[in-house]
Amino acid sequence: MLAVNHFPFQDNQALAPARVAMESRSDGSFVLRHPEPLQPFARCIGDWLEHWAATKPDGLFLGERDGDGQWRKVTYRQARDRIGRIAQGLIDARLPAGKPVVILSDNSIEAALLGLAAMHVGRPWCMVSSAYCRLTKDYSKISGILYMLSPALVYASDARVYGAPLAAWGNKAPIFFGANADEHRGSQAFALLEAANETSAVMDAFAAIRPSHHAKYLLTSGSTGFPKVVINTHRMLCANQQQISQVWPFLLRHPLVLVDWLPWSHTFGGNHNFNMVLSHGGTMYVDEGRPAPGLVEHSLRNLREVKPNFYFNVPRGFDMLLPFLEQDEEAARQVFQNMEGIFYAAAALPQSLWVRLEAVVRKVRERPVWFTSAWGATETAPAVTSVHWRIEQAGCLGLPLPGGELKFVPNGNKLEMRVKGPNVFPGYLDQEELTAAAFDDEGFYRIGDAGKLVNAADPAMGVTFDGRVAEDFKLSSGTWVSVGTLRPRIVSAMAPHVADVVIAGHDRSEMGLLVFPTPQAKGLPEGALRTHVLQAMRRLEAEGGGSSQCPVLALIQQDPPSADTGEITDKGYINQRAVLENRAAEAAALYEAGHPRVIRL
């Protein structure tokens, strides 16, 4: 039994116990299930909004900084009023049936209200990553995405940012801009969409929504080609929040207050975090910061001011924040003043980051922060598993949520994980062959990740990630290299001066690394970073494991991973495949005899 002060909110009923049922099969596969049934859940996303607007009308729903740096805030009552007006505007526009509202914007209050308004009258919406427009002048990809989505209406936050990409597409639908609409021919101001008075038509349309109806579309990352359009139904999204609340019952008693930058164009920020706030009557402050130099400072300012009670981030986000918290005790005290939990996902958290975060917390408060994580995908709404007990170190993905099933199938020297449940998507939009290939003969979604039990003798200790099935490679000796599990181990060994590494060596005799140092590492004396990397490789060699566990070559990268070329995603994690493709010459240089920049073990 955990000490009460180890639970979020010092609530000994905050978390469900770790329990699992296991079905073993003769072919070596097995299935894990939560032993409790899934309880009833909302019919549609709008049910949450209607509930909180009626029962908590003055509760703060959304906050966002304005141009003067002041917080612009919207209560649940105000949100429902504005959403009703926007929804009426969508009805009055007589848009083509079945086609989505597409949003080009970073996270913002207006983007949230428009997306919710679309769903309120039964129209799906899709928020497209701003990176397709902001970080490149090649608009072929955004044009292709818009062509694929065939929107009924497009909203973009600013004509000066998104006007050119939309012009390249050809302005094939009504376009509304949040700012500077007069600078884009044929477009309209967003305020006009919100000008209508709500009529009974809005609630008539709302009453017609069914759980199986499309709520929104999300794009896959496109790291291995053109993005796929993932259908998200109301059932998926509503079921997933009920699944989470059954293992995190504190959500029903302690509303979340979040400062969150994670983009709503992805499932982590847009489904997991945003929906968790909305479904439980919490508050979300939109963080304009990012895990990047010059932007992470914005996140730090927001965290110090708001003092959230939970913090969701990707490992790179924590890595970028930590130097500020380690150097400024008062900043750390403010950030962790009300914090009950630290949640990491989207990429493996190096143990070195966990240790550094714990050390900062110990400096500024007596009670520890609860560390937790989950695992899933865009196609699973997103959570499949959840950590709902105290763990001592990074690596555990948790256990299956109520109503879901997690199957492990032998695949080479690994166990491939497959998923079934009410939170799993029905398919990719207009792509029947891809949809059919995504499911096995039992209807389990092939998620593409490998996993294993933390302790085979005690399945209730949870599941751990064992890499991407398609990401691993063989050395020329035939030895497999498990990239997904090895990378965080290497980064931990090279902490605190290395932010990330990309592993090379496919069909080579030795494993090599492209090393991305932290921004702070630039201040080290000449040669110190090379020495640090070499010493880390020696420690890894001493730990054993042979050629599949020990890199013997490394090349420090002068330029950080580029979001423009897909090397780093919106969520801040590195794209191994894109780095190796974009830096093929650097990867090849690792294996050039006598190359002066290569560090050799």
N, C-alpha and C positions, 0 to 999 in steps of 0.2 A: 504493500500500500504506500503510495507516495505521500510525502509530507504535504499538508494543505498549502503551504506557501510555495509549492512547486506548480500548483495549478494556476491557469489564467484566472485573474480577478480574485485570487485566493478563495475560489469557489470549489469545494470538494465534489460538487456534482457537475463541474464544468466539462468533463470529458467522459465519453463512454469507455468502458474497459476494452482492452485488446482481446478480441475473440474472433475465431475463424473456424469454418468447417472445411474439411479437405476430402475430396473424392479422388482416390488413386485409380489409375486405369492400367490395363494389361500392356498397353503399347509404350509405357514409360511416361505418358503424359499424366497430368493431374489438374484438378480444378479447385480453386479457392472461392469460397462464398462467405459473406457475412451471415451469421446464424439468425439475425433478426430480420423480419420482413420490412420492406419499404412501406412507410405510412402514406396516407393520401397526400397529394400535393396540388398546387394551384393549377387551374385550367389553362391560364395564359399569363404572360409577363404583366399585362395590365392589371390583373387582379391584385398584385402587390401594390401597385401605385394607388389604386382605388382604396385599398385598405388603409394605407398610411395617411393618405390625404384626409380620410374620414376620422381616423383614431389618433393621429399625431400631426394635425394640420400645421402647427407652428414649429415642428421639429425641423432642424436644418438638414436638408438633403444634399445640396451641392454648393461648393464654394470655388471661386476661381479669381485669380488676381486680374485687375483691370490694368489699363495702360499706365496708371499712376502708382501701381503696386499695392493698391488697396483690395481687400477681399470683397468681391461681388458675390452675394449669397442668395440662394433660392430655397425656400421652405417647401415642404411637401404640398401644402395647399397652393402655393404659388406655382409650383411645377405642374400640378394637375390642371390649374387654370390655363397656363400657357400651352400645355400639351393639347388640351381640348380645342383651343383656338387654332393651333397648327394643324391638328387633325381635321378640323372643319375646312381649313384652307386646302388640304390635300383632296378632300372630297369635292370641294368647289372647282378644283382644277380639272376635274373629269379626266384623270390620267388613265392610260391603257391598263386594263385589268391584268393582274398577275405579275406585272413588272416591278422591280424594286426601286426604292429610293436609294440613291448612292451618295455617300458623304465623303468629300475630300477635305480633310481637316485634321489637325492635331486634336487631342482631347479638349473639349470645351463644353460649356453649359448648353450652348445652342445645338451642338452636335448631339448631345445626350437627349435633349428635348425633342428634336426632330426624329431621331431613331425611335424613341418611345411613342411619339405621336403616330408614326407609320404603323408600328405594331398594334396600336390601340384600335385602328380601323382595319386591321387584317392585312396590311401590306408589308411584305418583307423589306428589310433595309440591309445595306452593306456599307461598312466603313472601310475605305481603301487606304492603305498606308500612305502617309504623306511623302514618304521617301521616294516614291515613284515620280513625284513632281518636284520636290524641293531639292533633292540631292543630285539631279542629273538634268541635262539639256536634251537627252535622248528620250523623246516621249513615245516611242514605239510601244513600249511595254504597257504604259498606262492606257494608250489607245486600244491596245489589244484586250486589256482587262475590261474597259468600258464596252467594247464591242461584244465581248463574251457575256457581260452582265445585262446588256440591253436595257438601260435604266428608263424608268418612267419619268424621273426627275433627278437632277443632280444639284446638290448643295456643296458649295466650297466656301471656306471661311473668308478668303480675300482674293479679289480678282487680280491683284498685283502678283500674287504667288501662283494661283491656279488658272489664271486666264489663258496663258500660252499653252499649257498642256491640253486644256479643253478645246482651244481653237485648233490644235493639231488633230484632235479627235474628230472635230467637225461640228461641234455643238448640235448633236443629233437628238437632244431632248431639252425640255425647259431647264434653264440654269438659274439658280438663285445664289447670290453671294452675300456673305455676312458683312463685307466691307468693300467699298469701291466698285459697286455694281455698275455705276455710270461709265466706267472705263472699259466695259466689255459689251460690245454690241449685242443687242437682243436679250441680254440677261435682266434679271429683276432683283430687287433688294429682298433679303430674307424677311424684313419687317412686313412686307406685303403679304407673305404667307401666314403671318401671325395676326393679321388685322381682322379676320372674320370673327363673328360671335358664334360660339358653339350652339348647334341645334341638336335636336333629338337624333339626327342622322348619325352622329358620332357614336352614341351608345347603342343604336341599332346595329351598326357595323361591329361594335365591340361584342355584343351578345352573340353574334354569328361565328366568332372565332372558336375553333376546335383545337385540342391539343396536338393533332397531327399536322396542323397548318404550318407553313413556313413562317418563322419569326424573323430570321436574319440569315444572311450569307456571310461566311468568312472565307478568306483566301488562304490556301496553304502558303508556305514561305516561298515556294518557287525555287528553292536552292538547287533542285535537281532538274529544273526545266521551267515551263510556264506554269503559273499557279493554277491549282484546281479550286473550284467553287464548292465549298462544303455547306450542305443544307443543315441549318439548325432549326429544329421545330420547337414550338412552345413546350411540348412534352419533354424533350431533351433538357431544356434549360431549367424548367420548373422542377423536374424530377431530380436533377443534379443538386440543386440547392436544398431540397428535402433530404437527400442522401447525406449531404455534408452536415446539416443541422442535427441529424440523429447521432452523429459521432462527435460533434462539437455542440452539445446542448447549451453551452454558455451563450451562443448567439441569440437564443431566445430571451435571455435575461440581461445581457450586457451589450447594447448596440455598439457596433464598430464605429470608430472615428479614424479615418484613413487619410494619409497624404500619399497620393499614388500617381506615378508618371506612366505606368505601363500602358501601352497604346491599346485603345479599344478596337483597333483593327485586328488584334490578336485575341485568342481565347483566354489567356491568363488575365489580362487587364479587363477585357470587354465582357467576358462571361463569368469567370471565377470571382474577380474582385468587385466589379460594378454590380453584378447581380446579387452578390452576398450582402452588399450594402443595402440595395433596394429591397430585397426580400425580407430583411430583418429590421428595416427602419433605421438604418445607420446614416452616417454622414461621410461624404467623400469630398476632400479638397483636391482639386485638380492641380497636380504638380507640373509646372512648366519646365522643371529641370530634367536632366538626363544623366546617365552614367558616362559622362565625357568631360574632358577638361574645359573649364569655363562655364559649364552647365550644371555640374554636380553641386556647385556653390548655391544655386537656386534651390535645389532640393534640401540642402542643409539649412538654409534660411527658413524654408517652409516647415521643416521638421521641428526646428527650435521654437518657432512661433506657435504652431498648432499643438504640438506635443501629443501625437496620436497614440491610441492604445494598442494598435497592431501595426506591423510594418511588413508589407509584401514587396519582395524584390528578387532580382536575379543575382547570381554570384558576382557578376561584374559590378553591379550597383553597390553591393556591400564593399567590394574591393576599392571602389573609387571614394566611398565615404570614409572608410576607416582611418586614413591618414589624418583627416581633419579631427575626428573624434579622439584619436590617440594623442594629438598634439594640443587639444583644447578641452580641458576637463570640464569647464563650464558649459561648453557646447554639448558635450556628451551627457552631462547631467540634465540639461533641458530636453534633449532628444529622448532619453530613456525615462523621463520623469513619470509618465503614465503608461509606458509600454508594457504590455502583457505578453506579447508573442512576436517572434521573428519567424517569418515564413519565407522559405527559399524554394524556387522551382525553375523550370525551363532549361536548366543545365545543372550538372553536378556541382555541389559546393565543396571546394577543397577544404580539408580538415584544418588547414592553417588559418583560413578565414574564420571558421567556427571558434577556434582557440583565441584569436585576436578579439573577436566580438565579445566573447565571455570575459576576457580580461578587462576590456573597457567597461562593461557593465559592473564588474566587481569593484572598479575604482569609484563609481559614483552612486552605488546603492547596495543594500544588503541582499535584497531578494533577487534571485536569478530571474532572467527572462526565459520563457518557454520557447524552445526551438522546435519548429515543425515544418513539414513539407507534404507534398502530394505528388501524384503522377497521373498523366493523362495526355490528351491530344486535342487538336482542333475538332476532330471527329467524335469526341466523347464529352463535350459540353462544359468543362474539360475533365473533371476529376474522376478517376477510376479508383484510385487508392487514396488513403489519408493516414497521416500519423496523428493519432489521437491519444497518445500517452507520452510519457517522458522518455526521450532517447538521449544517450550519452555522447554520441558523435554523429557526424554526417554520414549519409549513405543509405539509410532506411527510407523506402518509399511509402511505408505504411501497409495497410491491409485493405482488401476490397470493401467498398461502401455497401450499405444495405441495398438489396435489389440487383446488384451486379454480380457478374461471374468473371473470374480471371483464370484462363486456361494456360498451362505451360506445356509446350510441345517440343520434343527433342528436335534440334536443328543443328547438324554438325556437332560441334563440341559445346553447344549452348542450349538453353531452353528459351524458345521464342514465346513471347507473351501475346495472348489474344483475348479480346474483350467482348462481353455481351451484357446488355442491360438497357433500361429505359432511357439512359443518357447517351446511347450510341446513335449516331446519325443514320438516316435512311439511305443516303447515297450522295454522290457528287452531281451537281446540277447539269442536266443534259449530257451526262457521260455514262451511259449504261454499261459499257464494257469495263471501264475503270471501276465502277461500282461493283459489278459482279466479281471482279478480281480482288476486291478489298475484303471479301468475306470468305470464310471456309465453308465446308459442306454442313457444318452445324450452326452456321449463322454467326460465328464469332468474327469480330473485326480484326484483321491482321494489322496490328499497330506498328510493327517493324522493330520493336525493342526486344531485347533479351533481358531475362531476370533470373533470380534464384532466391531461395529462402535464406534469410539471415542465419537461421539455425534449423537444419533439416529435422532435428529431433523435436523442435518446438515451433511449429508454423506460426503461432500467435506472436512471435517476435518480429514478424513482418517480412517484407520482400525487399530485395536490394537490386539496383540497376546493374546490368551486366553488358551494357553497350548496345549500339545499334547493329542489327543483324547485317545491314548493308555497308556499314562504315568500317568494319574490321577488315584487315588484310593479312596476307601471308608474307613472311620473309622468304627469301630464296631457299632456305632450309626446309620450308614447309610449315614452319612454326607460326601459329596465329598470333596476331597482335590485337588485343582488345582495346581499341582507341578510347571508347567512352569511359571505361573504368581506369585506364592508365593516365589519362590527361590530368584529372584532379590530383592524383598522387604525385605526378611530376611537378605540378604547380605548387603543391604544398612543400615539396622538397626545395623548391627554388624561391619560396617566400622569404622576405617581403618585396623583393626587387623585380619579380616577374609576374606580370598580370595574366598571361596565358601562353600556351604553346600549341603548335600544330605538329602532328606526328607524321613523319615521312618514312618510306622504306619499302613500299610495295614492290615485291620481287627483287629486293636488294638483300644483301647478306647482313646488313646492319641497320639499326633504327637510328634515324636522325630527327632533329627538332628545328623548327623555325620558332625562335623565341621572341616574344613581345614583352619588353620591359615595362614597368610602371612609369608614369610620368616623373615620379620622384627619383627614379634610378638615374635620370639624366644628371643629377647633381653629384653622383659618385665620382671619386678620383679616377683618372684614366686607368683602364685595365682592371678596375675593381669588379666591374660587372662580369667580365670574362672569368675572373678567378672565382667569383661567387657561383656562376653556372657550372664551372668545372668541378668545384667542390661538391655541389649538389649531385652531379652525375656520379661522382665517386661514392657518395653515400648510398645512392640507389644501387650501385653495383655491389656494395658491401651487404645490402639487404638480401641479395640473391634473386633468383627467379630467371636467370639466363637472358638470352637475347630478346625475348618477348617482353621483358620487364625493365630492361636497362638501355636507355639511349647512349650511344657512344659518340655521336656527332651533334653539334649544335651550331646554329648560325643566328646571331642576334640581328633582329630586324630594325632598321633605322626608322621606318615609317610605321605608325600604328595600323591596325586593321581598318580598312576603308568601308564605310557603310555604302558609299556611292557604287562600289563594285561588288557589293553583296558579301564582303568578307565579315562584316559584323551586322547582325540583324537589328530590327527595331527594338527588340527586347534586350539587346546588349550582349548577346553571346556570340562566340566566334563560329564561323561556318568553315569547317575543316576542308570540305571539298572545294569551296570557292577560293580559299587561300592557296591551296596547292595548285589550282588551275591558273590563278592570276600571277602567282610567283613561281611559276615552273622553273625559271632560270635559277632562282635562289635555291629551290629544292634540289635541282641538279647539281648546284655548286657544292652542296653538302658532300657529294661523293667524288669531287675532283681532288686528286692527289695534290697535296701541298697548297691548297687554297689558303691564302693568308688570313681570311676572316673566320674560317671554320675552327671551332673549339673541338679538340679531339681528346677522348678519354684514353 
